[in-house]
Amino acid sequence: MKKTVIVAVLLGIFLIACVPEPEPYTLPSRVEEPPIEEQIQQIEEQARETAREKMEEIRRQEEEAQASQSQPAPQQEPIVQVKDEQVQAAKIELGEYPDYFMAGIVFKSNFITVVGEEAPSSYVVALSNLMARTPGNKPTGFSMLAGEIADISRYNAIVVGNPCNNAVISRIYGNPFPCEDAKLPDGKGLIRLIESANGNVALLALGKTDALVVSAVNAIGKGQFDDIESSEICVHGTSLVTC
């Protein structure tokens, strides 16, 4: 009996010695987030840094723009006759439309159409119809606004409107003030062709009212337009008449 007890005690001691003690369990440490004040401060600092970078980019762009403006601009030939009745007849006849805009069977690369920024939709529709019925491939981006044109003599152009709603026409007519003082016919649309010293031409579709302007655009290239041997013609309703 004693022998059995002794064996049991020894076995217990052996098991205790062989089994390692378990490591104490510790809860995972919690990541402490910075106080809300510090978070707000970090966000504000990031915003200030972004603003500084943006201001630096704007300053750099302004310096580049000023540097480019300081360079002398190339001399450009002025448009011939730029004021009211001093706008003399072009050597080209209206009836040759659209040949004076063409290079072979395609439009010249500097061909554009121009309306004012506040032009009514009727101008755009009339111009679109004119371009649709005029054969020949047009250059990409040929439709432009008057505010994009610094010098019309650089282009071969169809310009639509009057001095009150198209800055290009206003400059051609000497910037009349008030704009209604420009000498345009009463109750008629006017189609006029002018030529620059460099050979570029501008076909003007004019009128004191929007309806007269549209009637001028609609008359280009239609009916007896091919027979016109002068550089200007008036439009009364749908008829071509002497101005």
C-alpha positions as CSV (number, residue, x, y, z in Angstrom):
1,M,0.0,0.0,0.0
2,K,2.8,2.4,1.0
3,K,4.6,1.4,-2.2
4,T,1.6,2.4,-4.3
5,V,1.2,5.8,-2.6
6,I,4.9,6.5,-3.1
7,V,4.6,5.6,-6.9
8,A,1.5,7.9,-7.2
9,V,3.4,10.8,-5.6
10,L,6.4,10.4,-7.8
11,L,4.2,10.2,-10.9
12,G,2.5,13.5,-9.9
13,I,5.8,15.2,-9.3
14,F,7.0,14.0,-12.7
15,L,3.9,15.3,-14.5
16,I,4.2,18.7,-12.7
17,A,7.8,19.0,-13.8
18,C,7.2,18.1,-17.4
19,V,4.1,20.3,-18.2
20,P,5.2,23.9,-18.7
21,E,3.4,26.7,-16.8
22,P,0.9,28.5,-19.1
23,E,1.9,32.1,-20.0
24,P,-0.3,34.6,-18.3
25,Y,-3.0,36.0,-20.6
26,T,-3.0,39.7,-21.2
27,L,-5.7,41.7,-23.0
28,P,-4.5,43.3,-26.3
29,S,-3.5,46.9,-25.8
30,R,-6.0,49.4,-27.2
31,V,-4.6,51.9,-29.7
32,E,-5.1,55.3,-28.3
33,E,-6.5,57.8,-30.8
34,P,-5.4,61.4,-30.6
35,P,-7.8,63.7,-28.9
36,I,-10.4,65.3,-31.2
37,E,-8.6,68.7,-30.9
38,E,-5.4,67.2,-32.3
39,Q,-7.4,65.6,-35.2
40,I,-9.0,68.9,-36.1
41,Q,-5.6,70.6,-35.9
42,Q,-4.2,67.9,-38.3
43,I,-7.1,68.4,-40.8
44,E,-6.6,72.2,-40.7
45,E,-2.9,71.9,-41.3
46,Q,-3.5,69.6,-44.3
47,A,-6.0,72.1,-45.7
48,R,-3.5,74.9,-45.3
49,E,-0.9,72.9,-47.0
50,T,-3.2,72.2,-49.9
51,A,-4.1,75.9,-50.1
52,R,-0.4,76.8,-50.2
53,E,0.2,74.4,-53.0
54,K,-2.7,75.7,-55.0
55,M,-1.7,79.4,-54.5
56,E,1.9,78.5,-55.6
57,E,0.5,76.9,-58.7
58,I,-1.7,79.9,-59.5
59,R,1.4,82.2,-58.9
60,R,3.5,80.1,-61.3
61,Q,0.8,80.2,-64.0
62,E,0.5,84.0,-63.6
63,E,4.3,84.4,-63.9
64,E,4.3,82.3,-67.1
65,A,1.4,84.3,-68.5
66,Q,3.2,87.6,-67.8
67,A,6.4,86.3,-69.3
68,S,4.5,85.3,-72.5
69,Q,2.8,88.7,-72.7
70,S,6.1,90.5,-72.3
71,Q,7.3,88.9,-75.6
72,P,6.5,91.1,-78.6
73,A,3.5,89.8,-80.5
74,P,4.0,89.2,-84.2
75,Q,2.8,91.9,-86.5
76,Q,-0.6,91.1,-88.0
77,E,-2.0,92.7,-91.1
78,P,-5.0,94.8,-90.1
79,I,-8.3,94.2,-91.8
80,V,-8.9,96.5,-94.7
81,Q,-11.4,99.3,-94.1
82,V,-12.8,99.0,-90.7
83,K,-15.5,101.6,-90.3
84,D,-19.1,102.0,-91.6
85,E,-19.2,103.2,-95.2
86,Q,-15.4,103.2,-95.4
87,V,-15.6,99.4,-95.6
88,Q,-15.0,99.2,-99.4
89,A,-16.0,96.5,-101.8
90,A,-13.9,93.4,-101.9
91,K,-12.4,92.4,-105.2
92,I,-14.1,89.1,-105.0
93,E,-17.8,88.8,-105.9
94,L,-20.4,87.5,-103.5
95,G,-21.7,85.1,-106.2
96,E,-18.4,83.1,-106.1
97,Y,-19.5,81.6,-102.7
98,P,-18.1,79.3,-101.4
99,D,-15.0,79.3,-103.6
100,Y,-13.3,82.1,-101.6
101,F,-13.4,79.8,-98.6
102,M,-12.2,76.6,-100.4
103,A,-8.9,75.0,-101.1
104,G,-9.9,72.5,-103.8
105,I,-12.8,70.5,-102.6
106,V,-12.3,71.2,-98.9
107,F,-12.6,74.4,-96.8
108,K,-9.4,76.2,-95.9
109,S,-7.9,75.3,-92.6
110,N,-8.5,78.8,-91.2
111,F,-12.2,78.8,-92.1
112,I,-14.5,79.7,-89.2
113,T,-18.1,80.8,-88.4
114,V,-18.6,83.5,-85.7
115,V,-21.6,84.4,-83.6
116,G,-21.7,86.6,-80.5
117,E,-21.8,85.0,-77.0
118,E,-25.4,86.2,-76.6
119,A,-26.6,85.2,-80.1
120,P,-30.1,83.7,-80.2
121,S,-30.5,80.1,-81.2
122,S,-32.0,81.2,-84.5
123,Y,-28.5,82.3,-85.6
124,V,-27.0,79.0,-84.8
125,V,-29.8,77.1,-86.6
126,A,-29.4,79.3,-89.7
127,L,-25.7,78.8,-89.7
128,S,-26.0,75.1,-89.3
129,N,-28.4,74.9,-92.2
130,L,-26.0,77.0,-94.3
131,M,-23.1,74.7,-93.5
132,A,-25.2,71.6,-94.2
133,R,-26.2,72.8,-97.7
134,T,-22.6,73.9,-98.5
135,P,-20.5,71.0,-99.8
136,G,-17.0,70.4,-98.6
137,N,-15.2,69.2,-95.5
138,K,-15.0,71.8,-92.8
139,P,-12.0,72.1,-90.4
140,T,-12.4,70.8,-86.8
141,G,-13.7,73.4,-84.4
142,F,-14.7,75.9,-87.0
143,S,-17.7,77.3,-85.0
144,M,-16.4,80.0,-82.7
145,L,-17.6,82.8,-80.5
146,A,-16.8,86.5,-81.1
147,G,-15.0,86.7,-77.8
148,E,-12.5,84.1,-79.0
149,I,-11.4,86.2,-82.0
150,A,-8.8,88.9,-81.4
151,D,-8.1,89.6,-85.1
152,I,-10.6,88.5,-87.7
153,S,-8.1,89.2,-90.5
154,R,-6.3,85.9,-89.6
155,Y,-9.3,83.9,-90.7
156,N,-11.6,83.2,-93.6
157,A,-14.9,83.7,-91.9
158,I,-18.6,83.9,-92.0
159,V,-19.6,86.4,-89.3
160,V,-23.3,86.7,-88.2
161,G,-25.1,89.4,-86.2
162,N,-24.7,93.1,-85.8
163,P,-22.5,95.5,-83.7
164,C,-24.8,95.2,-80.7
165,N,-24.4,91.4,-80.4
166,N,-21.2,90.5,-82.1
167,A,-17.9,92.1,-81.0
168,V,-16.2,91.2,-84.3
169,I,-18.8,93.1,-86.3
170,S,-18.6,96.0,-83.9
171,R,-14.8,96.3,-84.4
172,I,-15.3,96.1,-88.2
173,Y,-17.7,99.0,-88.0
174,G,-15.5,101.0,-85.8
175,N,-17.1,100.2,-82.4
176,P,-20.1,102.6,-82.9
177,F,-21.7,104.0,-79.8
178,P,-24.4,103.5,-79.3
179,C,-24.2,100.3,-81.3
180,E,-27.5,101.0,-83.0
181,D,-25.8,103.9,-84.8
182,A,-24.0,101.5,-87.2
183,K,-25.2,102.2,-90.7
184,L,-27.3,99.1,-91.6
185,P,-30.3,99.2,-93.9
186,D,-33.8,99.5,-92.4
187,G,-36.1,96.6,-92.9
188,K,-33.6,94.6,-94.8
189,G,-30.9,92.0,-94.1
190,L,-27.4,92.8,-95.5
191,I,-24.8,90.4,-96.9
192,R,-21.4,92.0,-97.3
193,L,-18.0,90.6,-98.3
194,I,-14.8,92.3,-97.1
195,E,-11.2,91.4,-97.8
196,S,-8.1,91.8,-95.6
197,A,-4.8,92.9,-96.9
198,N,-3.5,89.4,-96.6
199,G,-6.2,88.0,-98.9
200,N,-8.5,86.5,-96.2
201,V,-12.1,87.4,-96.5
202,A,-15.1,87.8,-94.1
203,L,-18.6,87.2,-95.3
204,L,-20.9,89.3,-93.0
205,A,-24.6,88.4,-92.5
206,L,-26.0,91.5,-90.9
207,G,-29.3,93.1,-89.8
208,K,-30.7,95.5,-87.3
209,T,-33.0,92.8,-85.9
210,D,-32.5,89.1,-85.3
211,A,-35.1,88.2,-88.0
212,L,-33.2,90.3,-90.6
213,V,-29.9,88.7,-89.6
214,V,-31.4,85.2,-90.1
215,S,-32.9,86.2,-93.5
216,A,-29.4,87.2,-94.6
217,V,-27.9,83.9,-93.5
218,N,-30.7,82.0,-95.2
219,A,-30.2,83.8,-98.5
220,I,-26.5,82.9,-98.8
221,G,-25.9,80.4,-101.6
222,K,-29.6,80.2,-102.6
223,G,-31.6,81.1,-105.7
224,Q,-29.8,83.8,-107.7
225,F,-27.0,84.3,-105.3
226,D,-24.6,82.8,-107.8
227,D,-25.4,85.7,-110.2
228,I,-24.3,88.5,-107.8
229,E,-21.3,90.3,-109.2
230,S,-21.0,92.9,-106.4
231,S,-19.5,92.6,-102.9
232,E,-22.9,93.3,-101.1
233,I,-26.5,92.6,-101.5
234,C,-29.6,93.2,-99.4
235,V,-32.3,90.7,-98.5
236,H,-36.0,91.6,-98.3
237,G,-38.0,88.7,-97.0
238,T,-36.6,85.9,-99.1
239,S,-35.6,88.1,-102.1
240,L,-32.2,89.5,-103.0
241,V,-32.5,93.3,-103.7
242,T,-30.3,96.2,-104.2
243,C,-29.3,98.0,-101.1
